[in-house]
């Protein structure tokens, strides 16, 4: 075994993620940039090995020859995306990607993309809606659109709501890995008396349905309709909720139609941020 190599082949790890592109699955598959894809493959692969890898291990892990990745590794190092330990000759990610990510404000981006969709949703349902994210053990309302008629129930922009008193909270917990979910719950002040086994069953049912539709946890006469906005790993980054207030002579059909509009809008938002409905563990 050469210095800086692994006692096993990373190829066994990476090969499980290979996808054949011989038959395009969607319109984006028509366009290829092999050099760019090679560079992205290297960055994504190194993210799983904080201790670093030698060029040989990188090549093996990606199923490529050393000659194929040599120039790309050199360019990534020159641009500051990866670092080389001079003693071990192992390459690891630098903090440049982290720095770039911190210049990008996802909450602002989310609101910008969500607002026109939320306007569309309120027009279609005659109900208000709000967008919530998980923040410091609470649900923070980052966007809100009022109903286009005089009588409605609204949650204030900037409000912080207890996680277990909101459908937004249930949605955001449901679409997480178990480890992330437990970390989130540990941050919640209102989680003290929660039966985690019962909660797990409830969240599993939410994932199966793709939404939550229940009587409000806090207000009589209001039904919560809530669905997730998902990231590329299928994890909820936000929850869009309609606090459905029934009018006189309204029917359950109206609430069902509102929920269907809601689910469609959240799917569109998920697609707009490159998200997927398949949750990765």
Secondary structure, 3 states (H helix, E strand, C coil): CCCCCCCCCCHHHHHHHCCCCCCCCCHHHHCCCHHHHHHHHHHHHHCCCCCCECHHHHHHHHCCCHHHHHHHHHHHHHCCCEEECCCCCCEEECCHHHHHHHCCCHHHHHHHHHHHHHHHHHHHHCCCEEEEEEECCEEEEEEEECCCCCCCCCCCCCCEEEHHHCHHHHHHHHCCCHHHHHHHHHHCHHHCCCCHHHHHHHHHHHHHHCCEEEECCCCCCEEEEEEEEECCCCCEEEEEEEEEECCCCCCHHHHHHHHHHHHHHHHHHHHHCCCCCCCCC
